Amino acid sequence: MFGWLKKKGQDSRIYMCIKEVKWELESGDAVVRAKILAIASVLGKDLFADVEIPIDVVDRPLDYSREDLMRFYEVLEDIRNSATVQMEHLKKSMARFGVNFPPFAESHVKLSNRALEVWMATVGAGIVTERRGDVREIWRLLVQSRPHLDMAINAIVEVEKKTMEITGQQGGMFSAYDRTEWKKACNFVPSQFSKTLNLK
């Protein structure tokens, strides 16, 4: 009984994540999609190694057990939730000094969380397999945004630099990233979808 309820709760969280990512991509313009792709590509390249999630889990999730997939999903979910909490703490801290957290910085955090959710949804496709079509559509929309990557990358770097200036934080993830490598990383598509999207 309790195992069934736990499974249902997990599935509901994944359903909602996939639904929200898909809606964001469908309703946003091509540059917003390209920003999400660009941020997701950096996170996929660096973050997975840092938290010891094997990159092939997004290529072949069905090779893993539900328990392993949920563990990977929840690691990413915790990182997303922590980023949101940190932003709220920073907003409150700045407010105490009469400084408003700039909207462009908040938008950047939200886009970064959405990019992380791209990977959560991709891992989740192996858990709620009936939603694989929605996740495939997420990747189709991301791939279609590639012609706008230069504009998106320039905007991401500019926002990160402004945010670091205002908050006093150092060592931005995106500002020092090699542009050629960055765009190359944006060519990645999980193999579970690349064939049906007619990609190599």
Secondary structure, 3 states (H helix, E strand, C coil): CHHHHHHHHHHHHHHHHHHHHHHHHHHCCHHHHHHHHHHHHHHHHHHHHHCCCCCHHHHCHHHCCHHHHHHHHHHHHHHHHHHHHHHHHHHHHHHHCCCCCCHHHHHHHHHHHHHHHHHHHHHHCCCCHHHHHHHHHHHHHHHHCHHHHHHHHHHHHHHHHHHHHHHCCCCCCCCCCCHHHHHHHCCCCCHHHHCCCCCC
